[in-house]
Amino acid sequence: MTVEAGSTEAKTTSAEGAVRQPGSGLLGSTFLRHALLMLLAYVGILLLLQVVDPFRGSQLGEMAYFVPAVAGLTVLTGLNGQISLGHGALMAVGAYTTAVMLDEREGPPFLLVVLLSVLTTVVVGAVVGAAAARLHGPYLAGATLALAVGLPGLALTFEGTLGGEQGLPVRPPRASDGLESFVEDTIGWELRSQTYLAYLGWALALLVLFLLSNLIVSRYGRTWRAVRDDEVAAELAGIDLGRMRILAFVVSAACAGVAGSLIAVVTRLTAPTTFTIVLSISLLVAIVIGGLGSLVGALLGSALLVFLRPAVTDAGNAAGLTDAQSANIAPLVYGIVLIVVMLLAPRGVVGSIRFAFLNRKAKQQLSAASASR
């Protein structure tokens, strides 16, 4: 599978530039607009978790740990043009850091654990990013692929600390008695363990989206686009290409660290089988389908990762297939969806919709300008 990370967004530059400039307007208004949007989204998710059945609630909790990883990868690949096949390994770093600190004993507060997991993943990401800054295209993809294959295997080498093939059990965080009583008395909601983890996961996922949405419209986001679209022109403009690539990798690694920490507490087990090369490829496929460089596309891609496979499996069972046959059909359908999107909407679902809208708006403005002359 070949992903032309630079071309998908670069082709929209002329139409997009005719309508708006990224990051235009007061920074404060952009900041507040994003904050309000994330707050409304979180309230909507809280209400949704109360009306869906427990199985759908568990799927929403699962989606919460895919969102930061996919969003971070869409910044790295969609904005900066670096193709990474090793984000599953970076998630493993965050997950194992969390698992070591949240074992069966009483550990530190969960938010502190997440912060330490992110810092650990950032260190690994900075090292990988420094090496990746000198690589391009298939060479970078090959190097990160080696990371995805080799890093989870360290759990087998350090079996005493990391649990080997069996993995490490994780003690999920629980809501305090005071919080449970407050929620039940004021709202009337029962704060079950699974629901609490979904609340916590989506709070962190939306925080990541909030930070990335402001970063994308900042000068760093514009610089990453410049490096992606034309490295020679960017270097002539005084941009340090290596430093910006490392920074993009570090930001993406931090998001993977959050995702790894969440997957550890949601699944309650951290094992090498969770972080195979399939996970890394699935993350890349998600951003291609959703739309490179789009956080909304990252949400759509994450939803496909979580909801498409069970839906296809259930449809296969309803058609009379065995569980094994239905499970084998699910990856096939996912591949078909990828091929259809790449043929009919090469910019991804969200990217194609946005390009069509901006192109139409630009034509209307050009027509209005011509009519006024």
N, C-alpha and C positions, 0 to 999 in steps of 0.2 A: 504493500500500500504506500503510495507516494502522496505526501501532503505538501502542497505549495503554500507554505504559511504566509509568505510575503505577498503573493499575487492576489489572494482572495480579498484582502482588505485594500491593497494598493489600487486596484481597479476602481474602487469607489471614491478615490480621492477627489477627482474632478467634480463629480456630482455633489459630494459632501461639502466640498469647499464653496460651492456656489450657494449653499443654503446656510451653513453655519460654520463657525470656527470652534474646534474642540476647546472646552474650558472657558468659553466666552462668558461674560457677565461677571458680577462680583463673586469672589471666592466664598464669601460668607453666605450668599444666597444659595450657591451650589451646595455648600456644606449642609445648610439647614434643609434644603430640599431633599437631599439624599437621606438625612437623618429622619425626616418625617416619613419618607417612603418606606424605610426599613422598619420604623415603628409600626406603621399601618400593616405592613406585611407580617410582622410578628404577632400582632393582635389577631389577624386573620388566621394564622397558623394555629394559635391557641384555641380559637373557636372551632376550627376544623378538627383538631384532635379530640374535641369533646363530642363531636357528632358521628365520627367514623367508628367502625368496629375495631376491636383490639388488633386484628391482623393488619388492617390498613394503617392503624396507628404505628405498628412496628415498622411498616414500610416507610412511613414518613420519617420515623426516627433513623432508619437506614439511609434515607436520602440526605439527611442532615450531615452525615460524614462524607458523602460524595461531593457535596456542593463546594466546600473549601478546596478540595483537591482539584476538581475540574476548573474552578474559577482561577486558581493559581496557575494551572497549566495553560489556560487560555490567555493569560497575561504573558507568559513566557513564549508561547508559540504564536499566538495571534497578534500580539503587539510587537514583540522583539524578534520574532522569526526563528527562534531556536527550537528545534524538534527534539523532544525528550521522550525516551522510552523507559526512563528509570524512576518515574514518580511513585510507582508502587514501592520501590525500595526506600524512598524518602518517607513514605507513610509508615513503613515498617520501623524506621528509626523512632518516629514519634510514638508509635504504638508500644514498642518495647520499653522505651523510657517510661511511659505511663504504667506499663505492667510491672516494671521493677519497683516503682514507688507505691503502686496501689495493689499490693498483694493481699494475702489474707489478714495481715496485721493492720492496725490502725495507722494510716499514713497521713501525709500533709493534706491541706485543703485542695480540692480538685482544681480550682483556678490556678493555684500555684504549680500544681503538677502539669497543667496544660502549658503554662509559661515556660517551665523547665524543659518540657518536651519540644516546644517550638525552638528554644535556644539551642538545644542539642541538634535538632534537624537543620537549623540555620548554619551551624558550624560545618556539618557534613555538606550542606548545599554550597557553602562558600568554597570548600575544597574542590568539589566537583565542578562548580562554576568557573573556578580559576583555570582548571584544565580544559573545560569546554569552551572557554573564551577564545582559544586558538583553533577550534575545530568548527567545521561548517557542514551543513547538509547531511549526507549519509554517514560521514565520519563521526559527527556529533551523535547521531542516532545510534550508531554502533557502540560508541563509548558508554552512553547511558543505558543501552541494552545490556551491556556487560555488568553494569552496576545493578540492574534489576535482577539479573540471574545470580550474581555472586553474593550480594549483601545479605539477603535472607538466609543464606547458607551458614552465616556466622552463628546462627542459633544452634546449629548442630555441632559446631566446633567448641562453643562455650556452653555446653549442655547444662553444666551445673548452675550457671547464672541465668541463662536464657531459656531453659526448659527443653531444649532439643526438639524433636519432632512433636512431642506432646504439647509443647507451648507452655505459656504461663497463664494461670488463672488470674483474673482481674476483679478486684472488689469494686463494684460500681458505686459512685457517690449516691448518697441518700439525702432527701430533703430533711432538714431539721424538724423537730417536733413543733417548734414555734411556727415555722413556715407552713407546715401541713395544717395546723390549727387555724392559722390566719386565712389561708386559701379556702378551707372548708367552711369557716364561719362567715367570711365576707362574700364569697362568690358561690359557695355550695358545691365546688368541684372536689372530687376525691383525688388526691395527689398520689397515684400509684407509682411504683418504681419505674415502670416502662414509660409512663406518661411524663414523669419528671425528667428522665433522660432525654426524651424527645424535646421537651421545653428547653433543657440546657443545651442540647445539640443545636437546635435552631437559633438560639440566642447567639452562640458562637459563630454559626454559619453566616447569619445576617450581619454580625459584626465584621467578619472577613469581607463580605460583599460591600459593606459600607466603606471600609478602609480602601478597598481596591477601586471602588467607583470614584472616590476622590483622588486617588493616585493616578488613575487613568486620565483624568482631565487636567492634571497638573503638568508642569514642565517636564517631569520625568516620563509621563506617558507620551507626550509629544516627541521627546527625544528618542524613546524606544521605537516609535513609528518611523522616525527619520532614519534610524539605523537599519530597520527592517526594509524600508523602501529603497534606499540607495546608500550603501556603506561608504562609497567613495565621496559622495556629496556631504554626507554626515561628517566624515573625517576632515574634509576640507573646511567645514564650518567650525572645526575646533572640538568636536565631540570625541571623547576618549571611548573608543568602541569596546575595548576590553573591560573597562570599568563598568560601562552600562550593561554589558552582557552579564557580568558577575552580579550586579545589583538585581537584574531581572531574575536570575537564577536563585538568588537569596530570598527574594520576595516570594517566588513560587515555592521554594522549599519551606518557608515559614507556613504557608497555607497547607502544604502537605503534612507538616507537623501537627497542625490543628486537626486535620482529618484523621491522621493516625491515632491521635489521642482519643478522639471520639469513637473511632471504630473499636478501640480496645475496650472502652467501657460499655458500649452498646452490645457488642457480641460477648463480652465478659471472658474472652480468651484471646490471647495473642500467640499465633503459631505461624511457622513458615508457609504453610499451605494457603494462608490467607493472602500472602503478598507475592504471588507468582507473576510471571511475565504477562499472563492474561489480564491481570488487574491494570498494569501499566498501559497495555494496548487498549483496553476498554476505556481508560481515561482519555486517551488520544482520540479514539473513535467518537467519544461523547462530544468533544469540542468541535470535531469536524461536522458532525450532524447538527449540533446546535448553532454553530457559527463562530468562526475564529475571531477572537478579540471581543466577543460580546458576553457580558455577564448574564444577560437574559438567556443567551444561548447556552451558557454553562448550566443554568437552572434546567433548561429543557433537556440537555444531554444527561444530566444527573437523574432526572425523572425517567428517561428511557432506560438507563442502567438498572433502575430499581423496579419499575412497573412492567416493562415489556416482557421480560423473561417469565415471570409468574403468569401473566395473562396468556402467553402462548402455550405454556405448559398446561394450564387449565383448559384451554381450547382443545389441545391434543387429547387430554383425558376424556373430555366430553365427546370427542369423536370416536372413542373406543380404543385409543392407543394405550399402551402400558406407560408406566411412569418413566421408564428408561427411554422409550421411544419419544415421549413428549419432551423430556429433558434434552434430547439430541436435536429436536426440531427448533428449540429456542435459539441456539446460536446461529442456525441457518437463517431464520427470520431476521435476526439482528443484522447479519451480513447483507441480506437483501435490502433492508432499510437503508443501510450505509451506501450500497451501490446506487439505489434509486435517488437518494439525496445528492450524491456526487454527480450524477448524470443530469438531474433536473434542476438542482439548486446547488451549484458548486460552491457558493459562498456560505452554505449552511442554511438552515431554515430561517433563522432570525436575520442573518446577513442578507439573504435574498429579499426578504420582505422589506428590510430597511433600505436596500439599494433601489428597489422599485419605488418606494415612497419618496426618497430623496430625488431620484431621477425625474419623477413626475412633478414634484414641487419646483425643481430647477427649471423644467420646461415651461411651467406656468409663469414663473417669474421672468424668464426670457421673453415669453410671449407678451406679458404685460409691459415689459420695458420697450419692446418693439412697437407696440400699439400706441405708447405714449409719445413716441417721437414724431 
